[in-house]
């Protein structure tokens, strides 16, 4: 049956949908992973969770973040995808406090470039803005599925059960590799109008959220890979580093070879053993 591979513990690239950041060509798949409450919220498929405060990690803080200024949310169209190893992807992202027409316009533009690049999720730093904003649609098709906007998101709980999944990223074109993540998460965030809400995600929506949430923490998907998996994509990462140097005339701000020689540091945040 089409899409059955989505339920396998280890996802292997589908000929139509090579990795989770690329959109499928079959109908909406949200229901394959999540059930809905009477209020229409996505709900967990498991009740075994770990509170985030019990998993303190270096670099992850629940302290109040710096507030973004109007200049921090200024942008030019069309937006462009920022690729590794641009330092924007590692910079601190500020909290949004202004929920105005400019923010709504930014969200529209982010969805637009996400669909045009065959993505299903996108964070603000990936388009050059270091603010805490993400958009995603697990279906990846305009007019289908559900467009989700999360401003200043926080993870309050995550499931103990994890799953290995083959991920890709718009900031790492052509690179796909396995990443282990919790199957479910509970999120606190604001919507596009600034209203606070809580949502529970599981399956693919939870996976996409965690990938984009990592971007808001300055964490990249290869930070969560095992040494063996990282080794398998190191040549591709080095090629992106050289591309950056050729385009900018500057030395790469990070090098995967250095990371491989050192013991891999634990990625900050939840869900990392």
C-alpha positions in Angstrom: 0.0 0.0 0.0 1.3 3.4 -0.8 2.9 5.1 2.2 3.2 1.9 4.2 6.9 2.6 4.6 6.1 5.5 6.8 5.2 3.1 9.6 8.5 1.2 9.5 11.0 1.7 12.4 13.7 2.7 9.9 12.5 4.7 7.0 14.2 3.9 3.7 14.0 6.5 0.9 10.8 6.1 -1.1 11.3 6.6 -4.9 8.6 9.3 -4.8 9.4 10.8 -1.4 13.2 10.3 -0.7 13.2 11.8 2.8 10.9 13.5 5.3 11.6 17.1 4.3 10.4 16.4 0.8 6.7 16.4 0.0 4.8 13.2 -0.9 2.7 13.0 -4.1 0.0 10.8 -2.4 -3.0 12.3 -0.4 -2.8 13.8 3.0 -0.9 11.5 5.5 -1.4 13.3 8.8 -4.0 10.8 9.9 -1.6 7.9 9.5 0.4 9.1 12.5 -2.0 11.0 14.7 -5.6 10.9 16.0 -7.6 14.0 16.7 -9.4 15.2 19.9 -12.9 16.6 19.8 -11.2 20.0 19.7 -9.3 19.1 16.5 -5.9 18.9 18.2 -3.3 16.3 17.3 -2.9 13.9 20.2 -0.3 11.5 21.4 -0.4 7.8 20.5 1.6 6.9 23.6 1.3 8.1 27.3 4.9 7.5 28.3 6.6 10.9 28.5 9.6 12.5 30.0 9.4 16.1 31.3 12.0 18.4 29.6 13.0 19.9 33.0 14.3 16.4 34.0 16.7 16.3 31.0 18.9 19.4 31.6 21.4 19.6 28.7 24.3 22.0 28.1 23.1 24.8 25.8 19.4 24.3 26.5 17.7 26.9 28.7 14.2 27.8 29.8 15.3 31.3 30.6 13.6 34.2 28.9 15.1 34.9 25.5 16.1 38.3 24.1 13.2 39.9 22.3 13.4 40.5 18.6 13.3 44.1 17.3 11.5 45.2 14.2 14.8 45.1 12.4 15.3 41.4 13.3 12.1 40.5 11.4 12.8 42.7 8.3 13.1 40.7 5.1 13.3 41.0 1.3 11.4 38.9 -1.2 11.9 36.4 -2.6 13.3 34.6 0.5 16.3 32.4 -0.1 17.3 29.2 1.7 20.4 29.5 3.9 22.7 26.5 3.5 25.2 24.9 5.8 27.8 26.1 7.0 26.4 29.7 7.1 26.8 30.9 10.7 23.2 32.2 10.6 22.2 28.5 11.2 24.1 28.5 14.5 23.2 32.0 15.8 20.9 32.6 18.8 17.3 33.1 17.8 15.2 35.9 19.5 11.7 35.7 20.9 9.0 37.3 18.8 6.8 39.8 20.7 5.2 41.7 17.8 2.3 39.9 16.1 1.7 42.3 13.2 1.0 42.3 9.5 4.8 42.0 8.8 4.9 38.7 10.7 1.9 37.4 8.7 3.6 38.4 5.5 6.8 36.6 6.6 4.8 33.5 7.4 3.1 33.6 3.9 6.5 34.0 2.3 8.0 31.1 4.3 5.2 28.8 3.2 5.7 29.9 -0.4 9.4 29.1 -0.5 8.8 25.9 1.5 6.4 24.6 -1.2 8.5 25.8 -4.1 11.5 23.9 -2.7 9.5 20.7 -2.0 9.8 21.1 1.7 7.4 20.2 4.5 8.9 22.3 7.2 11.0 25.5 7.5 12.4 27.6 10.3 13.1 31.3 10.2 16.9 31.0 10.5 16.8 28.9 7.3 15.7 32.1 5.5 18.2 34.3 7.2 16.1 35.6 10.2 17.3 34.7 13.7 13.8 34.6 15.3 11.8 31.9 16.9 9.4 31.0 14.1 8.6 27.9 12.2 6.1 26.8 9.6 5.2 23.3 8.4 2.7 21.2 6.6 3.4 17.4 6.8 1.6 16.9 3.4 3.8 19.5 1.7 1.2 20.5 -0.8 -0.4 23.9 -1.0 -4.1 23.6 -0.4 -3.8 20.1 1.2 -3.1 19.0 4.8 -2.8 21.6 7.6 -0.5 24.6 7.6 1.0 24.9 11.1 2.6 28.1 12.4 4.5 28.1 15.7 5.9 31.2 17.3 8.3 31.0 20.3 7.7 27.2 20.7 8.8 25.3 23.8 8.8 21.5 24.4 7.3 20.6 27.8 7.3 16.8 27.4 8.5 14.1 25.0 7.9 10.4 24.7 10.4 7.9 26.0 9.9 5.8 22.8 12.1 6.9 19.9 12.3 6.0 16.3 15.0 6.1 13.7 14.1 7.9 10.5 15.8 9.1 7.3 15.8 12.9 7.4 16.7 15.5 4.9 17.0 19.3 5.3 16.5 22.2 2.8 19.7 23.7 4.3 21.6 20.5 3.3 20.5 20.0 -0.3 20.7 16.3 -1.4 21.8 15.0 2.0 19.7 12.4 3.8 20.7 10.3 6.8 19.1 8.5 9.8 18.3 10.5 13.0 16.8 9.1 16.2 14.1 11.2 17.8 11.2 10.8 20.3 7.9 9.7 18.6 5.8 12.3 20.4 6.1 15.7 21.9 4.0 18.2 23.8 4.5 21.8 22.7 3.6 25.2 24.2 3.7 28.1 21.6 2.0 31.2 20.3 0.0 31.3 17.1 0.2 34.0 14.4 -1.9 36.4 16.4 0.1 35.9 19.6 -2.4 33.6 21.4 -0.8 31.0 23.6 -1.8 27.3 23.0 -0.6 23.8 23.7 -0.6 21.0 21.1 0.4 17.4 21.2 2.1 15.9 18.1 3.1 12.4 17.2 4.5 10.5 14.2 5.6 12.6 11.2 4.3 16.0 12.5 6.3 15.4 15.7 9.4 14.5 13.6 9.1 17.6 11.5 8.5 19.9 14.5 11.6 18.5 16.3 13.8 19.0 13.2 12.6 22.7 12.9 12.8 23.2 16.7 16.4 22.2 16.6 17.0 24.9 14.0 15.6 27.4 16.5 18.2 26.1 19.1 21.1 26.4 16.6 21.2 22.6 16.3 21.6 20.9 12.9 20.4 17.4 12.1 23.9 16.0 11.8 24.5 17.0 15.4 22.1 14.2 16.4 23.6 11.5 14.2 25.8 8.6 15.3 29.4 8.7 14.4 28.9 6.0 11.8 26.0 7.9 10.1 28.0 11.1 10.2 30.9 9.4 8.5 28.6 8.3 5.7 27.7 11.9 4.8 31.0 13.7 5.7 32.1 14.1 2.0 28.8 15.8 1.2 29.2 18.1 4.2 32.7 19.0 3.2 31.4 19.8 -0.3 29.0 22.3 1.2 31.8 23.8 3.2 33.9 24.2 0.1 30.9 25.7 -1.8 30.5 28.3 1.0 34.2 29.2 0.8 34.0 29.5 -3.0 30.9 31.8 -2.8 31.9 34.0 0.1 35.7 34.0 -0.1 35.7 33.3 3.6 36.9 30.2 5.5 34.1 27.8 6.5 32.9 28.7 10.1 32.8 25.0 10.9 34.4 21.8 9.5 33.0 18.3 9.8 36.5 16.9 9.9 37.1 18.7 13.2 33.9 17.3 14.6 34.8 13.8 13.6 38.2 14.0 15.3 36.7 15.2 18.5 34.1 13.3 20.6 30.7 14.3 19.2 29.2 16.8 21.7 25.7 16.0 22.9 23.1 18.0 21.0 21.3 20.4 23.4 17.7 20.0 24.3 15.3 17.1 24.7 15.4 13.6 23.4 19.2 13.2 23.3 20.6 10.3 25.3 
